[in-house]
Amino acid sequence: MPKEEHKVEYTTVSIPKPLVEKIKERMKGTGFSSVSSYVTYVLRQVISSIEEEERSKQAFTKEEEEKVKQRLRDLGYID
């Protein structure tokens, strides 16, 4: 019994023609065969970068956390 292949579904996105021309210029020499494959690659990179940034964000730096704790101590909320 053959493995079930993972099928990827696609959709269509409209891009203004002047932007497509700029993308085609940037694609030269990259090995990408279509605007779609290049745009997909770029969007994956952007999304990955945003997700990584979100994962690395902290609510407070250690210094800010210590200031909050000290303020709570000064107010008598924590010992």
N, C-alpha and C positions, 0 to 999 in steps of 0.2 A: 504494500500500500504506500504510494508516494506521499511525501510530506505535503501538507497544505501550504501553498505559497502565501506569503504576506502580501496582500494586494493593497496598494496605496491608491486612494481616490484623489482626483484632482478637481480643481475648480478654475474658473477663469477670473482674472483680475484685469481691469482696464488700466492702462498706463498712458498718460499723455504722450503723443508722438515725439515732441521735443525731448522728453525724458528718455524715451526708447533710443533715440539717436545718441544721446550722451552715454547711455549704458553700452551701446554697441561700440562706441569709441573706447570705453574703459575695458571692454572685453578683449580687445585686440591683444593677441599674444598670451592670453591666459589659458587657452585650451578649452574654454567653454564653447559648446556648439550652438547654444541658443540663448536668447534673452531670458527665457523662462528658467533654464538651469542656473544661469548666473544670478538672477534675482532670488531664486530659492536659496542658493548658497549664501548670498549676502544677508537675507532675512534670517536664516538660521544662525549666522554669526552674531547678528544684532540681538536676537532673542536670547541666545546663549549668554551673551555679555550682560544683558539686563538681569537674567535669572541669577547669574553668579554674583552680581552686585547686590541683589536683594538678599541672597543667602549670607553674604558677608556683613551686611549692615547689623549694627548693634543698636539697641534702644538707647543705651548710654555708654560713653567711654568709661573706663575704670575711674578716671578722675571725676567725671560727672556723677558717677554712682556714689563715690565717697562723699562728695559735697551734699548729695541728697540725704545720705545716711546721717551725716553730721547735723544737717538741718533738722531731721526727724529726732535725733538725740536731743538737740537744743530745745526742741518743742516738747520733749518728754514722751514722745510716742514710742521710742525704742531705747533700750539700755545699751 
